[in-house]
Amino acid sequence: MSQKELAALVASRTSRKRTLPTPRSEPKSIIEIHISNDSSSSSSSTAKRACRGVEIKVERQELEQEPENLGPAPPLTEEEQQRHNEYRSSCSIFLQDLPCFKLQQTQQIPKCRECRRRNGAAGEGSTGNDVYCRFYEFRRLQYNDKGDLSVAGFPNPYSEPTPEDYAIWQPDGKTAPTSGFMDIQVCRYILLHAGDQFCYLWRQEAEALRLHENPDGTIAWKKAVQGIREICDVCDTTLFNYHWTCRKCGFGVCLDCFKDRKDGKQPLRRAENALRKGCDEYHWLLCTDFSGPQEHAVTELMLTQIIAGDALNVLGRMLHEVRTLWQVPQVCGCLLSKQSVDDAQLDELIQDMIKESQLKQHTSFSSLATEQKLHQQQRLEQLHAKKLEFARERGIDYVPGRVWTKETLGKDPITTAFDNFKHINFLRKGLAGLRRFLPPRAMTLAQSTQLAPGVPHEWLCDGKLLRLTDAMHPDNRVLYQEVWKCGQPVMISEVARSLNLDLWHPQAFCRDFGDKPNDLINCLNGNLVPNQPMRHFWEGFQCITKRLLDANGKPMLLKLKDWPPGDDFAEILPTRFADLMKGLPMPEYTLRTGNLNIASCLPKMFVPPDLGPKMYNAYGSALHPDKGTTNLHLDISDAVNIMVYVGIPQDEDSKPQLAATQKAIALGGCDYITRARCQNPDVLPGALWHIFPARDADKIRDLLNRVTLEKGFRLEPDHDPIHDQNWYLDDKLRARLFKEYGVEGHPIVQCLGDAVFIPAGAPHQVQNLHNCIKVAEDFVSPENITHCYHLTHEFRRLSHSHTNHEDKLQIKNIIYHAIKDCCTILTRALEERIDAEMAKLKAE
């Protein structure tokens, strides 16, 4: 790492507030800069993430321990002064309501590490409360008779939370769920796929009590504060509940890092050796106490929890009771999962409610269905209701909307979800509990047509890749879930019919944003071309002679880097954002408010994860078959990627480009149906994807590590060949992967209007065959929640300067609140049904 990169890295780790971008001037010459994942570009991503809320971010490894500046405390506002006068006169205990540097200067009040470092700057016009303070609304203070301020301990998690605090964490009969409308079947489906992961999370949290070594046994409560995301000072993972805090400086460490230290696991991060000052050998920041920098002792740290009271245990027990009552399979293996329901009448009532929910779900498959669709399906719903009533009167076990055989008559798809896998061990031990890998599903058209009659579709990749050809068909979800739960990608075509493609044309972008500067990347060598007016990029889409030239005078193969900035899409492109939201396929999964996008369950007070949309704009590279537009990588969340524009430059002969495209498709391993489709003159192929199963990621790593050693390079301990995004698997590497490891990916050709769904944790790479504009939206599906959880732990092992290191998803919070909402809805539904049945009996 160069000295320049080192200084930029330190700045990115110490900066917290979003800063205004400085104007950039157009360079006189085109300069290419070599970049990698360990670069100072992480500072820009930190600024982008801050626009939706404040993230508590700590200085990672300081070049030197900054001395405290004991300058004069900044003056209090009139309101703050009045409040503290009341505290002083009453001598009552209160929660710290100001940052440390604004409190009375006294040696009795240790400042947190943020306020100690910011004290000097604070006096220069700092206004309002600084929520970056580690002790803000956490530490209890008290004035004595002399008016001196002292620390009076920390809040108790059981006696001090208010009903409003409990409402955030504990299911009850009054608080409305965060996640909009979710019916019975949707809740059962989420519990089926996410319930076991929550059980593991619950058991892991209980382990904190066993690990705790402080003899005083104090457990402090750190109240969740609006718009703040607490992050571990060691690994940058979101602090979910139990963690350890230093009373003196506010240093916080998560459960996993605390356990690693107790087990003697010392991280090895060669790239950051120069930043070791200010940290101990485990990369724990030194305590900034009055006595000077010193190491934190695990026996002196205070166990702290964020969840109010006993809400976590209440929800854990409730989850198992609800899954047992509602006949949701449990494979977590804990004792609570073995309980059963002995009440026959209650069991019959719930069976009846499940079938009614199936009927409602089939006739209005998406809870986001439009009024027009609901009206069209009203007659069908009435017919099914009559059949259900007829079946009840005669004791017939009727399940609406499906074609049943004698063997499957009356079976509920959720109750029987794992029946076909009883003799298969589909659970594999990972870094964070068991990961669920259902075996791949290969189907024929005859099988799938029987499963979902009337849904237009076809099968690619020997029956393992589903292609749905009507993006808005109401029954698409039946087939989608069959393959999605097995970790396989899905392609949905004709999405462009729902979009205004004129908005997504390169000329439109050139007209609207041509004069705005942005960084470009030369895909031929991976070098950065900084600070270029975007007109240079967009004009080259249709005219090769207008493309930027490299040092050898050849046109560059460019892609637009990180534009528009993640959280700014709706702000910069409001019309296009609205158009995209209107046309997203599988809206119950992909919309931010979708009932199967469990990220929608996160309460509004939390900093929302950055799920996009994001744009991917790049020139075609079919003439360079060994150069990928996007190298092999994997994502922590699910994603849908839509092709909104495909084009060929008009100023040169297109025959070589078209021939190279067909050759790339053949070399890519595409099947006959895909090749035949791409030869249709009305179809223009855009990009060639290779998506590999998440279960095979370790085998791919092993191959790439072997190739690295064969080439004479060494393996860095804090890096990963997939996460580093330095590899594109050409036909030779893919052939070797299949021959030596038996790993075969899904070769997919994405054409105009095609949407490709990529499961979380699935390694994938992209090569643009022609010039493409793609837009992607991330989401969190219940089927892949175990992969999201595992990858959070995998990413925390990367170098701190790695772009994938930080936990941006907050998966533990998402899982918790999804389970809370589902349990609340199902419990309320049962109570309301029992009340209705009782009222009916009284009326009779």
N, C-alpha and C positions, 0 to 999 in steps of 0.2 A: 504494500500500500504506500503510495507516494505521500510526501508531507502535505501537499495540497488536499488530497483526498482525506487525509487524516484530520486536518483542521475542519474540513466540511463535515466530516462524520461527527466530530465533537459538537459542532454547531447544531446539527440536526438532532442530536440526542438531548441537548440542553434546552432547545427552543420549545415553547409551549403555545404561545399565542399565534394566531394566524396573522401574517404580516401582509401588507399590501405589496403586490408585485411592482418591482421597479421597471420603468420603461426600458425596452430593449431596442437598440438600433440595428439596422441591417448591416451585416458584415460586408466588407469590401471584397472578400474572397471566400470561397467555399472551403471550410476546414472540416475534416473528419476526425473525430475523437474516439478512441477505443473505450468501450464501456463494458461493464459486467454487472452482475447482481450486487456485488460489494462496492457500491458507489455512493457518492453523495446525493444521488437523486432521491434518496429516501427522505430528504428534508422537504421536497416538494409534496410528497405523498402525505407527510405529517400535516402540512398546511392544509391540504385538501380535506383531510378527515376532520379537521377542527371546525368546519363550517356548520355542521349540524349540532354541535354541542362541545362542551369542554372535555378534553381527555386529560386525566391526571397522568402526566408524563414526567419521568425523573431523569436527571442527568445520569447518563450511563456510566461512563468511566471518565473522570475528569483528568485533564493533563496535570493539574495540581489542585490541592485542597484550598479552596478560596477562603481567605480570612473573613471573619465577620466584620461588617461595617456597622459600628454602633452609633451611627449618626442620629440626629434628632428624629423622634417618631413623627410621622406625618399627622397633621391635625385631624381630629374627628369631625364628622359632620354634626350639625345641630341635633339630629335625631339620634345618632350614635352617642353623643355626649349625654343627652337626656337619659337614654337607656342605662348607661353605665353609672350615672349619678344615682339612679334608683337602686342598681345592684350594690353600690357602695354604701348607701344609707341603710339598706335592709340586711346587708351581709348574707344574702341568699346565694345558694349555689346555682350557677347557670352554665349552659353550653356555650363554648367559645363561639362568639358571633362575629369576630373580626380576625383577620390574619394576624399572625404573631407580631409582625413588624409594626402594627398599628396599636398594639397594647402598650401599657405602661412599661418603660424600660426598667427591668429589675432582674437580678440574678436568680430570683426564685422561679422565673418562668422560662424554661428552655424554649428556644425557637425551633421550629421544624426546619428541615434542611432546605426547603424551598424559600421560606422567609429569610433565613440566615443568608442565603445566597443573593436574594433580591432586595435586601434591606437598603442598600445604597441607592438603587434605582427607584425604590418606592417613594423616597422623599421628593422626587422630581416630578411632581404632578400626578401621582397615582391617585385615582378616585375610586370610590365604591369598595365593596368587599372583594377581596381576591380569593376566589374559590380554589386557587391552586394550593392554598395553605393545607398542609397535611392534617392539622388539628381543627380545621374549620368544622363546626357542628359535631365535633368528636370528643374533644377534651372538656372536662368540667372545671370551672374556675370559681373562685370565691374571694371577695374582699374581706379583710379582717377589720378590727376596730380602728386600726391606724390608717386604713385606706390602702394597705398594701395588697397586691394581688398574688394569689398562690394557686397551685394546682390542687383540685379537690377530687381527683380520680377520673374515672371514665364511666360512661353510661352502662347500666345493667341491661342485658338483652331481654330479660323476662319481666322486669318491673317498670321499665320506663317507656317502651313503645306505646303509642296511642292507637286507638281503633283505626285511624287512617294509615298508620304504619303497618298494622296487621293486614289491612285490606290489600296492600301491594303483594303480599306473600302467601296469604292463607285463603283457601277457598271458603266461601260462605254463601249464605242465601240471599245476600243483598247486593254485593258488588257485581257489576256487569262484567262479563269476560272481555278481554282486550280484543280478541280476534273476531269481531263481527259475527256473522251467522254461521254456525256449525251445527249440523243436524246429528242425530244419533249415530248413523253409520259413519260419518266423517270422524266423529270423536272416537268410535271404536277402532277405526282404521289407524288413527294416529297412535292410540294406546297400543295397538298391535305391534307397531314398528318402533316406537320411541319409548315404550314403557320399560323394557328391559334395560335400556341404557340409563334411564333415570334411576332404576334400582341400583345399578353399579355406582352411579354418582352418589347416591345416598349412602351406600356402604363406605365409599371412599371418604366422604365427609366425616363419618363416624370414626374413622381411623385417626383423625386429627386429635381427638381426645386422648388416644393412646400414645401418640407421639409427643404430646406436650410435656415439657420438662420443668417449667417454672414452678418452684415449690409453693408459691402463694395461691395458685389455682384460679386466679382471676380470669374471667372471660368478659371482655369488653364488647360493647355493641357500637358498630360504626354505621350510622344511619345512611341509607341510600339517599343521595342528594340529586335533585333534578339536574339533568344534563351533565353529570360527571361519571366517568368510567374509571374505576380504580384499577390500577395495573401493577402487577408484581415488579418490584425494583430489580429483580434478577433476570427474569425470562420474558418480560413484557406480556405475559398472559393475563387476561382479565381475572380479577379477584372475584370469585363467585360468592363464597360464604366464609368458611374458616380460613384464616391466615394469621400470620404473626406480625406484630407491630412493635417498634421500639418506642418506649414512652418518652424518650428524650428528643429524638430527631424525626420521628414519624416514618422511618424506614419500614417498608412492608414487604413480606416474602410469602409466596403462595405455598400451598400444601405440598406440591410436587418438589419444589426447590428445597423446602425444609427437609423433606424426606430424603432427597438426594444427599444433602449434607450429612444427615445422621447416618446414612448408609456409606458415607465416604466416597461418593461419586463426584470426582472433581472434573469440572468441564475443561476441555482443552480447546482454546480458541486462539490459534496462532496469529490470526489477522489483527487481534486486538492486544497483543503483548505490549505495544507501545502505550496503551491506555490503562495499564494496570495500576498506576498510582491513583490512590483514592479508593482502592478496592483491596479485599483480601484475596487469598488464593482460590476461593470459591466464587469470585466475582461478586461478592456481597459488598455493597458500598459501606465505607467506614462511618461510624457514628460521629456526628458533628456536635459533641457535647462541649460543655465549658472547659473540660480538662484537656481538650484537644482530640484529634482524630484517633479512634481506637476501634478494634474489631468488635462486631456484635457477637455476643455469646448467646447460644441457643437457650441457655437456662435463664436468661434475663429478658427474653422477648415475651410479650404479652399476647396470649391467644385472643383473637378478635373474630367476631362473626358479623355478617352483614344482614342476614335474614332475621326478621323480628321473632323473638321468643322461640317457641318449639314448632314453628310453622313447617319446617322441613320434615320433621318426624311425623307430624300430622298428615302431611301430604303423602309421605312414603307409605304409611299404613293405609291411607284412603285409596291410593292407587291400586294396591293389591286387592282390596275389598271390591272396588269398582270393576276391576278386570274379572274377578271371580263371578260377580253378579251378572255381568253383561257378557259372559262366555267368550272372553278374549284370551287366546292362548298365551301362556307365560313360560318363557324358557330361561328366566334369570336364575333359577335353581335355588332361591332362598326359601326359608321355611314358610314365609307368608304366602308364597305362591302355591303351596300344597293345600291350602284351605278349600273348603267346598261349601255349597249352599244346600241346606237340608229342608228348606221351605218349598214344598211342591207348588203351592199356589203362587208364591212370589216368582218362582222359576217360570211358570206358565205365563204370568203377566208380562215378564220381560221378553219371553219368546214372542208374544203377540206384538209388543212394541217394536221389536227388531224387524218383524215382517212388515209392519206398517211403515217403518222407516225405509225399508227396501223399496216398497211401492212408491213412496214419495220421491226417493232418490232416482228411481228409474224414469219416472215421468218428468222430472225436472232435474236432470243429472247434475247440473252445476247450480250451486246456490247463487251464482252470479248470472244466471240465465236472464235474458232480456224479457220484457213484458210480452213481446211478440212471440217468442218461443214458448213462453208459458201458456199463452192463449192457444197456440197451435196444438199443444199437448194436453189441453184441458179435456178434450173428448176422450183421448186415450186413457187419461187418469180416471175418468168416470167409469169406463169399461172395466178397468182393472179393479176398481173399488167394488163393483157389482160381483165380479168373480171372487174376490176375497170374502165378501159377505156370504156368498153361496157356499164357499168352501168351509167357512166357520160353522154354518148351520148343519153341515153334514159330516163334520169332523175330518175333512180332507186337508192334508198338509200341502198348502199351496204357496208357492213363491213366485211372485209376478215377474214378467218380463224376461224370462230365461227359457231356453229349451232344455228340459231336464230328461235324463234317462232314469231307469229304475234304480240304478246304483247311486245317483246323485240327487234323487227327489227330496226336496225339502231341506237340503243342506245349506247352511249359511256360509258364504265365501270367507268371512272373517274367522268364524269358529273353526273352519276346516282349512285355514290358510297353510298350515304346515303338514297336513296329512300326507301329501305326496313326498315329503322329505323325512319321514319318520326313520328311515333306514340310512339316512345320509347325515354325516356330521357336518352341518353347515355353519358351525361356530368355530372361529379360529382365534387363538389368543393373540392379542396385540399389545401395544404400549399402554393402552387405556382400557383394560377389560377385554371382553370378547367382541370380535367383529363378526357380523353376520354376512356370510357369502352364500347366497342361494345358488345352486348350480345353474348354468346357462340354459335358457329356454329356447329350443328350436322348434318351430311350428310349420305346418303346411297350411295352405290356403283353405283346405277342406276343414281342418281343425278349428282355425280361427273364425271361419264363417259361421260355424255352428255355435261358437262362443259368443259372437257379436254379429248376428245377421243384419245386413243392411249397411254395415260400416265399410266404405270403399277403402281398400288397402292392398298392399302386396308385401312379399317377403324377399329381402335381399340377404346376401352373405350366408347362403345355405340355410335360410329360415331363421337366422339369429338377429336380423335387423328389420324392425318393423318400419314400413313407410306408409303413413296415412295420407290419403290423397284428397281428403276434404277437410280443410283445417277447422271448420266450424261445425262438424257433425256432432250432435249432442251425445252420441254414444262412443266417441273416441276414447273416453277414459277407460272403458272396459278392457280394450286391447292394450292401451298404453300401460296400465298398471300391471298387466300380466308379465310384461318384459322389463318394465322399469324396476320392479321389486327385485329382479335378478341382477341388477347392476348393468343392464345393457342399454346402449344408446337407442334413441328413437329419432326418426326423421318425419316431419310433417310438411307436405307440399302445398302449393297454392295459397300460402300465407299472404302473398303480394296482393291478392284480390281485396284484402281488407285494409291496404295501405295506399296512401297517395304517393306514388312513386316519383312524381315530379319534385317532391320535397327532398328526395334522397339522391338526386342526380348530381354529378360532380360540378356541373355548371352552376347549379343552385348554391352549392357550398362556396364555390369560387366567387360568385357574386356577393354572397352575404359575409364571407369571412376571408376573402383573398388577401386583404392587407394586414390581417392579424399575424403576428409572428408565432412560430412554434418549432419545436425540435423535430427532426426527421431521423430515420435510421436507414442506413444502406444495408439491405438484406444480403448483399453479396459478401460482405466482410463483417457485419455487425457493428460498424462504426457509427458514431453519432454525428449528425450534421446539424449543428445548433442554430437556433434563432433565425429561422428562415421564414419570410412571408409565405403563408400557406398557398398563395397564388402559384408559386413555383411548383408546388406539389400537385394541385388540382389541375393546372393546365397540362401537366404531363400525363394525365389520365388518358386523354384522347389524342395527344400529339407527342410522339417520341422526341421530335426535334426541339421541343420546349423543355425537356427534362434537364435537370442539373447534371453536370459532367464531373467525373472523378479526376484524379491527378493524371490519369492516362488518357483523358479526353473521351472516355466512354460514358454513355448514359447510366446514371445510377438506378438501381432497383430499390425504390424507396417505399417506406411505410411511415405513416404519421404516428408519432409517439404520444401516447397518453392525451388524446384530445377527443372530445372536450374533457376537462378534469372531472373525475368521478362524480362528486356530489353536485357539480354545477351543470349537469346535463339539462335538467328541467329549467334552470335559470337562463342558460345560454341559448338553448334550442327549445323554447316552450311549445311551438307549433309542432315540431317533429316529435317531441316527447308525448304530446297528446295523441298524435297519429299512431305512435308505436303502442301506447297503452290500449288504444282502441282495437288494434289488430293482433295483439299477442295471442298465440295459440295456447290451448290448455290454460285458460285464465285462472282456474282454481288453484293451479300450481304457480304460475308465473307472475300474476299481478301481486303488487305489494300487499293488497288486502285479500288475496286468495285464501280460501279456507284450508287448503292443503299446502300452502306456503307457511310453515309454522314460524317463520320469522315475524309474521304478522301478529303473533301472540305476545311479543315483547311490549310491555307497557310503555306509554308515551314518555314517561319520565326518564327512561334509559336512553343513552346515546345510540341511535339506530345504526346497524351495520351498513357499510357501503356496499349495496347490492346492484349498483348501476342505475341506469343503463350505461354501457360503454360502447364506443365505436372502434372498429378495426378497419382501417383504410390502407390499402397497399396495392402496388402494381403486380401484374402477373409474372410468374417466374417459371413457366413451363419449359422455357429454353435452358433452364438450369436445374435439372432434376435432382441434384444433390443438395440444393439450397432451399431450405424451408422459409416460408414467410413468418411462421411462428414455430419455434423449436419445441421439442418434446417437453411437456410440463404437466402438472396436474393442479387442480383447483380445490380449495377447501369447501366450496359449496357447489350445488348443482347450477347449471346454466343452460339457457336456450340462446342459440346464435342464429340470426336471421339474415339471409342474403337479400339486400335491398337494391343492389345495382351490380351488373356485370357488363364489362365493356372491353372492346379491342381498339387500340390506336388506329386512327383513320388515315394517317399520313404515310403508312408503309404497307407493303404487301402482307396480307394476313395469312397466306397459305402456310408459311413456315411455323407461325404461331399455332395455327389450328392443328397442323400435323404433330407438333411437339406436345400439344394438349392430349391428343388421342394416344400418343406413345406413353405419356406420363400416367394416363389412366390405366393402360395395359400393364405398365411396370408396377403400378400401385397395387395390383392384385385384385382389381374389381371384378365382380362376377359378370356373367353374360347379360343379365337383365340391365345392369347399370351401364355396361358398354353400349348396349343397343339403345338405351335412352339417350346417351350422350351423342350418338351419331344422328339423332333426329335433327333435321335442319332448323326446327323451331325451338330447340333447346340449346342454350349456351351454358356449358359447364363453367362454374366459377372457381371452386376451390376443392382440392383433394384433401380429405381428412383421413387420419389413421387414429382410431380410438381403441385403446387396449383395456382389458378388464382390470378393475382396481385390485383384484386378487393376485394379479401377476406383476404388480409394481416392483416387488422385491426381486423377482427374476430379471426384470429389465435392468434394475440397478446393478445386479451382479454382472450381467453382460457388459454394461458400459464401464464398470470398474475394471473388468478384465481387459477390455480394449484399451483403456487408459494406461494400464500397466504394460501392455504389449507395445505401446507406442513410446515407452520409456519415461512416462510422467509418474509422479507420486500422487497418492490419494490424500487429500486434505481431510483431517478428522471432523471439521466443523462445516463441511460442505456436502452436497448431495447431487449426484449426476442428473437427477430429474428436476429437482427444485432450482438448480443453477441455470437451467434452460440453455445449455451450451451444445446440445446434441439434436441433430435431425436424423432419424433412422431412414437411410436410403434403402433401396431394394436389397443390397448386399447384407446390411445389418439386420433387416427384417427377416431375410432368409436364414441367417445364422441364428436369430432369436427363435425361429420356429424349429430349426433342426436340433439345436442344443438344449432348448428349454420347453419346446412344445407350445410356445406362446404365439398366438395369432390374433391380430387386431381386426377391427372392422374398417375396411376401406370404404369410404363414403365420398361420393361426388356431390357437392352441394351446388345446385343451380339456382337461378333467379327465383325468389319466392320460397325457397326451401328453408325450413327451420330445423336445426340439428340440436337435439337435447343431449347434453354431456353429463353423466352422473358424477357426483363428487368423488374425488379420489381416483378417477380413471385417467391414466396418462394419455395424452393426445398431442398431435402435432398437425399443422396445417401448411399446405402449399397452395398459394393462389395460382391457378392456371391462367386466368385472365385478370384484368384489373377489377378489383372488388371493393365494394363498400358493405360492411357487415355491421350489425348492431346486436349487442348481447345484453341479456338481463339475467342476473343471478337470482337464485331462490334456494330455499332450504326445504327439501321434501322429507317426509317422515321415513320413507323407505331407505334413505342413505344417511340417516342420522349417525349411525355407528362410525361411518367413514369420516364424517365431519369431526366427530369427537376424537378419533384416533389421529387425524391430521393436525389438530390443534396441539397435541402432545409431540407430534413429529416435528412441527415447525419450531417449537420452542427450543429444540436442540441445535438449530442452525445458528450461524454467526449472528451477533447482534446487528451487524450492518447489512445483513441479507434482507432483500426486499420482502421475503415471505416470512420473516421471523416473527413479527408482531401478530398477536391474536386479534384480528379485525372482526371476527364473527360473533364473539361472545356466546359460543354454542351452549355453555352450561346454563346461562340465563335463558336462552331460547327454549331449551329442553324443559327447564323448570316451569316456565310460564305456559308452555303448550300443554304439559301434563295437568297443571292447575286448572286451565280453562276447560279441558276435556272432562276432568273429574267433576268440576262444578256443573257443567251442562248436563251430564248424565245423572248426577245425583238430583238435580232440580227436576229433570224430566220424570224420574221415577216418583219423586214426592208429589208432583202435580198429578200424575196418573193415579196414584193411590188415593189422593184427595178426591179426584173426580169419581173414582169407583165407589168410594165411601158415600159421597153425596148421592150417587145413583141408587145405592142400596137404601139410603134413608128415604129417598123420594118414593121408592117402591113400597 
